[in-house]
Protein backbone atom coordinates (compact mmCIF):
# COMPACT_ATOMS: atom_id res chain seq x y z
CA UNK A 1 0.00 0.00 0.00
CA UNK A 2 1.44 3.37 -0.95
CA UNK A 3 1.88 6.18 1.57
CA UNK A 4 -1.08 8.24 0.36
CA UNK A 5 -3.45 5.29 0.55
CA UNK A 6 -2.15 4.39 4.00
CA UNK A 7 -2.72 7.91 5.30
CA UNK A 8 -6.22 8.02 3.80
CA UNK A 9 -7.12 4.69 5.43
CA UNK A 10 -5.76 5.85 8.76
CA UNK A 11 -7.83 9.05 8.51
CA UNK A 12 -10.97 7.02 7.86
CA UNK A 13 -10.33 4.87 10.91
CA UNK A 14 -9.49 7.81 13.20
CA UNK A 15 -12.64 9.32 14.70
CA UNK A 16 -12.99 13.07 14.35
CA UNK A 17 -12.49 15.11 17.50
CA UNK A 18 -15.91 15.91 18.98
CA UNK A 19 -16.79 19.56 18.48
CA UNK A 20 -17.36 20.05 22.20
CA UNK A 21 -13.89 18.73 23.03
CA UNK A 22 -12.34 20.95 20.36
CA UNK A 23 -14.14 23.96 21.84
CA UNK A 24 -13.02 23.16 25.38
CA UNK A 25 -9.45 22.79 24.13
CA UNK A 26 -9.58 26.18 22.41
CA UNK A 27 -10.87 27.78 25.61
CA UNK A 28 -8.25 26.19 27.90
CA UNK A 29 -5.76 29.11 27.70
CA UNK A 30 -8.50 31.56 28.74
CA UNK A 31 -9.37 29.67 31.92
CA UNK A 32 -6.63 30.91 34.28
CA UNK A 33 -7.05 34.50 33.12
CA UNK A 34 -10.81 34.45 33.66
CA UNK A 35 -10.41 32.71 37.01
CA UNK A 36 -7.96 35.38 38.15
CA UNK A 37 -10.45 38.10 37.15
CA UNK A 38 -13.20 36.27 39.03
CA UNK A 39 -11.01 35.97 42.13
CA UNK A 40 -10.31 39.72 41.99
CA UNK A 41 -14.03 40.42 41.69
CA UNK A 42 -14.88 38.34 44.77
CA UNK A 43 -11.97 39.37 47.00
CA UNK A 44 -13.18 40.40 50.48
CA UNK A 45 -12.09 44.06 50.57
CA UNK A 46 -14.75 46.35 49.17
CA UNK A 47 -17.06 43.43 48.43
CA UNK A 48 -20.11 44.97 50.10
CA UNK A 49 -19.92 47.89 47.64
CA UNK A 50 -18.83 45.76 44.70
CA UNK A 51 -21.55 43.09 44.87
CA UNK A 52 -24.44 45.49 44.07
CA UNK A 53 -22.38 46.79 41.13
CA UNK A 54 -21.98 43.23 39.91
CA UNK A 55 -25.73 42.64 40.12
CA UNK A 56 -26.44 45.87 38.27
CA UNK A 57 -23.96 44.93 35.53
CA UNK A 58 -25.32 41.41 35.13
CA UNK A 59 -28.99 42.41 34.97
CA UNK A 60 -28.96 43.74 31.38
CA UNK A 61 -26.78 40.84 30.26
CA UNK A 62 -29.22 38.28 31.63
CA UNK A 63 -32.15 40.33 30.30
CA UNK A 64 -30.65 39.90 26.82
CA UNK A 65 -30.51 36.09 27.08
CA UNK A 66 -34.06 35.20 26.06
CA UNK A 67 -34.26 37.69 23.14
CA UNK A 68 -30.91 36.39 21.84
CA UNK A 69 -32.09 32.79 22.02
CA UNK A 70 -35.41 33.61 20.38
CA UNK A 71 -33.75 35.52 17.53
CA UNK A 72 -31.26 32.71 17.02
CA UNK A 73 -34.15 30.24 16.80
CA UNK A 74 -35.87 32.46 14.23
CA UNK A 75 -32.73 32.65 12.11
CA UNK A 76 -32.37 28.88 12.27
CA UNK A 77 -35.93 28.51 11.01
CA UNK A 78 -35.13 30.82 8.10
CA UNK A 79 -32.16 28.62 7.12
CA UNK A 80 -34.34 25.47 7.18
CA UNK A 81 -31.79 22.65 7.05
CA UNK A 82 -31.72 19.62 9.38
CA UNK A 83 -28.95 20.96 11.64
CA UNK A 84 -30.59 24.37 11.89
CA UNK A 85 -33.96 22.81 12.75
CA UNK A 86 -32.33 20.85 15.57
CA UNK A 87 -30.57 23.98 16.76
CA UNK A 88 -33.81 26.00 16.62
CA UNK A 89 -35.51 23.47 18.88
CA UNK A 90 -32.62 23.66 21.34
CA UNK A 91 -32.65 27.48 21.41
CA UNK A 92 -36.43 27.56 21.88
CA UNK A 93 -36.24 25.10 24.76
CA UNK A 94 -33.36 26.94 26.38
CA UNK A 95 -35.16 30.28 26.08
CA UNK A 96 -37.95 28.89 28.22
CA UNK A 97 -35.42 27.65 30.78
CA UNK A 98 -33.85 31.13 30.96
CA UNK A 99 -37.11 33.10 31.04
CA UNK A 100 -37.55 35.55 33.95
CA UNK A 101 -34.03 35.05 35.29
CA UNK A 102 -33.56 38.81 34.94
CA UNK A 103 -36.36 39.20 37.50
CA UNK A 104 -34.24 37.23 39.97
CA UNK A 105 -31.55 39.89 39.61
CA UNK A 106 -34.07 42.66 40.27
CA UNK A 107 -35.05 40.88 43.48
CA UNK A 108 -31.37 40.48 44.43
CA UNK A 109 -30.80 44.19 43.81
CA UNK A 110 -33.81 45.10 45.96
CA UNK A 111 -32.46 42.89 48.75
CA UNK A 112 -29.20 44.88 48.84
CA UNK A 113 -31.03 48.21 48.62
CA UNK A 114 -29.89 48.95 45.07
CA UNK A 115 -31.55 49.60 41.73
CA UNK A 116 -30.74 48.59 38.15
CA UNK A 117 -28.16 50.70 36.37
CA UNK A 118 -29.50 53.61 34.35
CA UNK A 119 -27.20 52.55 31.49
CA UNK A 120 -25.70 49.10 30.88
CA UNK A 121 -21.99 48.60 31.38
CA UNK A 122 -20.24 49.17 28.01
CA UNK A 123 -18.70 45.71 28.06
CA UNK A 124 -22.15 44.18 28.59
CA UNK A 125 -23.35 46.01 25.48
CA UNK A 126 -20.42 44.54 23.57
CA UNK A 127 -21.03 41.04 24.94
CA UNK A 128 -24.66 40.92 23.85
CA UNK A 129 -24.24 43.11 20.77
CA UNK A 130 -21.54 40.89 19.28
CA UNK A 131 -23.96 37.97 19.42
CA UNK A 132 -26.69 39.87 17.61
CA UNK A 133 -24.20 40.63 14.84
CA UNK A 134 -23.06 37.02 14.59
CA UNK A 135 -26.61 35.66 14.59
CA UNK A 136 -27.66 38.03 11.82
CA UNK A 137 -24.52 38.09 9.67
CA UNK A 138 -22.59 34.88 10.37
CA UNK A 139 -24.68 31.94 11.58
CA UNK A 140 -26.91 31.42 14.64
CA UNK A 141 -24.76 28.46 15.73
CA UNK A 142 -22.16 31.00 16.93
CA UNK A 143 -24.38 31.70 19.95
CA UNK A 144 -23.29 28.31 21.30
CA UNK A 145 -19.79 29.70 21.86
CA UNK A 146 -21.15 32.59 23.91
CA UNK A 147 -23.36 30.27 25.95
CA UNK A 148 -20.53 27.80 26.55
CA UNK A 149 -18.41 30.49 28.19
CA UNK A 150 -21.18 31.96 30.36
CA UNK A 151 -22.45 28.59 31.53
CA UNK A 152 -18.97 27.13 31.78
CA UNK A 153 -18.06 29.85 34.26
CA UNK A 154 -21.11 29.57 36.47
CA UNK A 155 -20.78 30.43 40.17
CA UNK A 156 -19.53 27.64 42.39
CA UNK A 157 -21.97 25.92 44.78
CA UNK A 158 -20.52 27.62 47.88
CA UNK A 159 -19.98 31.08 46.44
CA UNK A 160 -23.31 32.53 47.59
CA UNK A 161 -22.71 31.41 51.19
CA UNK A 162 -19.21 32.86 51.16
CA UNK A 163 -20.41 36.20 49.78
CA UNK A 164 -23.29 36.36 52.23
CA UNK A 165 -20.87 35.90 55.11
CA UNK A 166 -18.40 38.44 53.74
CA UNK A 167 -20.97 41.15 52.95
CA UNK A 168 -23.62 40.65 55.60
CA UNK A 169 -26.33 40.85 52.94
CA UNK A 170 -29.41 38.66 53.48
CA UNK A 171 -29.81 35.30 51.75
CA UNK A 172 -32.45 36.89 49.50
CA UNK A 173 -29.65 38.86 47.80
CA UNK A 174 -28.07 35.72 46.34
CA UNK A 175 -30.86 33.87 44.56
CA UNK A 176 -29.36 34.31 41.09
CA UNK A 177 -25.98 32.94 42.16
CA UNK A 178 -27.58 29.98 43.95
CA UNK A 179 -29.90 29.10 41.07
CA UNK A 180 -27.20 29.33 38.41
CA UNK A 181 -24.75 27.32 40.48
CA UNK A 182 -27.31 24.52 40.38
CA UNK A 183 -28.58 24.88 36.81
CA UNK A 184 -25.66 25.82 34.59
CA UNK A 185 -23.64 22.61 34.87
CA UNK A 186 -26.53 20.64 33.38
CA UNK A 187 -27.08 23.33 30.77
CA UNK A 188 -23.44 23.08 29.68
CA UNK A 189 -23.64 19.30 29.32
CA UNK A 190 -26.76 19.71 27.18
CA UNK A 191 -25.01 22.32 25.03
CA UNK A 192 -22.07 20.00 24.43
CA UNK A 193 -24.40 17.17 23.36
CA UNK A 194 -26.17 19.45 20.89
CA UNK A 195 -22.87 20.81 19.55
CA UNK A 196 -21.55 17.30 18.91
CA UNK A 197 -24.79 16.19 17.24
CA UNK A 198 -24.80 19.04 14.72
CA UNK A 199 -21.87 17.67 12.69
CA UNK A 200 -20.62 21.17 11.92
CA UNK A 201 -18.25 21.94 9.09
CA UNK A 202 -14.74 23.04 10.13
CA UNK A 203 -15.64 26.62 9.20
CA UNK A 204 -18.70 26.58 11.47
CA UNK A 205 -16.70 25.02 14.31
CA UNK A 206 -14.19 27.84 13.93
CA UNK A 207 -16.98 30.42 14.06
CA UNK A 208 -18.26 28.93 17.32
CA UNK A 209 -14.73 28.98 18.77
CA UNK A 210 -14.14 32.59 17.74
CA UNK A 211 -17.42 33.60 19.39
CA UNK A 212 -16.42 31.74 22.55
CA UNK A 213 -12.93 33.25 22.70
CA UNK A 214 -14.32 36.76 22.16
CA UNK A 215 -16.85 36.15 24.93
CA UNK A 216 -14.18 34.90 27.34
CA UNK A 217 -12.09 38.01 26.66
CA UNK A 218 -15.03 40.35 27.22
CA UNK A 219 -16.20 38.58 30.37
CA UNK A 220 -12.67 38.87 31.76
CA UNK A 221 -12.68 42.59 30.94
CA UNK A 222 -16.05 43.02 32.64
CA UNK A 223 -14.97 41.30 35.84
CA UNK A 224 -11.67 43.19 35.96
CA UNK A 225 -13.48 46.48 35.46
CA UNK A 226 -15.88 45.75 38.30
CA UNK A 227 -13.03 44.53 40.49
CA UNK A 228 -10.87 47.59 39.85
CA UNK A 229 -13.56 50.24 40.12
CA UNK A 230 -16.45 49.32 42.46
CA UNK A 231 -17.91 52.79 42.06
CA UNK A 232 -18.34 52.92 38.31
CA UNK A 233 -17.08 51.90 34.86
CA UNK A 234 -13.51 51.99 33.62
ChimeraX attribute file (.defattr): number of C-alpha atoms within 10 A of each C-alpha:
attribute: neighborCount
match mode: 1-to-1
recipient: residues
	/A:1	6
	/A:2	6
	/A:3	8
	/A:4	9
	/A:5	10
	/A:6	11
	/A:7	12
	/A:8	11
	/A:9	11
	/A:10	11
	/A:11	11
	/A:12	10
	/A:13	9
	/A:14	9
	/A:15	8
	/A:16	9
	/A:17	10
	/A:18	15
	/A:19	24
	/A:20	21
	/A:21	13
	/A:22	14
	/A:23	22
	/A:24	17
	/A:25	12
	/A:26	15
	/A:27	18
	/A:28	11
	/A:29	11
	/A:30	15
	/A:31	16
	/A:32	10
	/A:33	14
	/A:34	20
	/A:35	14
	/A:36	13
	/A:37	21
	/A:38	20
	/A:39	14
	/A:40	17
	/A:41	24
	/A:42	21
	/A:43	13
	/A:44	14
	/A:45	12
	/A:46	15
	/A:47	18
	/A:48	18
	/A:49	13
	/A:50	23
	/A:51	23
	/A:52	22
	/A:53	24
	/A:54	19
	/A:55	23
	/A:56	23
	/A:57	24
	/A:58	20
	/A:59	22
	/A:60	20
	/A:61	18
	/A:62	20
	/A:63	18
	/A:64	17
	/A:65	19
	/A:66	21
	/A:67	14
	/A:68	20
	/A:69	27
	/A:70	18
	/A:71	18
	/A:72	27
	/A:73	25
	/A:74	18
	/A:75	19
	/A:76	24
	/A:77	17
	/A:78	12
	/A:79	14
	/A:80	12
	/A:81	11
	/A:82	12
	/A:83	17
	/A:84	22
	/A:85	18
	/A:86	17
	/A:87	23
	/A:88	26
	/A:89	14
	/A:90	16
	/A:91	26
	/A:92	17
	/A:93	14
	/A:94	18
	/A:95	18
	/A:96	12
	/A:97	13
	/A:98	14
	/A:99	14
	/A:100	14
	/A:101	18
	/A:102	20
	/A:103	14
	/A:104	19
	/A:105	26
	/A:106	18
	/A:107	18
	/A:108	26
	/A:109	23
	/A:110	15
	/A:111	17
	/A:112	20
	/A:113	11
	/A:114	15
	/A:115	17
	/A:116	18
	/A:117	14
	/A:118	7
	/A:119	10
	/A:120	16
	/A:121	22
	/A:122	12
	/A:123	20
	/A:124	21
	/A:125	14
	/A:126	16
	/A:127	22
	/A:128	19
	/A:129	14
	/A:130	16
	/A:131	24
	/A:132	20
	/A:133	12
	/A:134	18
	/A:135	22
	/A:136	12
	/A:137	9
	/A:138	13
	/A:139	19
	/A:140	28
	/A:141	27
	/A:142	23
	/A:143	22
	/A:144	24
	/A:145	27
	/A:146	24
	/A:147	20
	/A:148	26
	/A:149	23
	/A:150	17
	/A:151	19
	/A:152	16
	/A:153	19
	/A:154	18
	/A:155	20
	/A:156	13
	/A:157	14
	/A:158	11
	/A:159	15
	/A:160	20
	/A:161	13
	/A:162	13
	/A:163	21
	/A:164	16
	/A:165	12
	/A:166	16
	/A:167	17
	/A:168	11
	/A:169	17
	/A:170	12
	/A:171	15
	/A:172	15
	/A:173	25
	/A:174	24
	/A:175	16
	/A:176	20
	/A:177	22
	/A:178	19
	/A:179	16
	/A:180	17
	/A:181	20
	/A:182	14
	/A:183	13
	/A:184	19
	/A:185	17
	/A:186	11
	/A:187	17
	/A:188	20
	/A:189	15
	/A:190	13
	/A:191	21
	/A:192	18
	/A:193	13
	/A:194	18
	/A:195	23
	/A:196	14
	/A:197	15
	/A:198	15
	/A:199	13
	/A:200	16
	/A:201	10
	/A:202	10
	/A:203	9
	/A:204	15
	/A:205	20
	/A:206	18
	/A:207	21
	/A:208	25
	/A:209	25
	/A:210	18
	/A:211	24
	/A:212	25
	/A:213	21
	/A:214	17
	/A:215	23
	/A:216	24
	/A:217	15
	/A:218	17
	/A:219	22
	/A:220	20
	/A:221	17
	/A:222	25
	/A:223	22
	/A:224	19
	/A:225	19
	/A:226	24
	/A:227	23
	/A:228	16
	/A:229	14
	/A:230	19
	/A:231	11
	/A:232	11
	/A:233	15
	/A:234	14
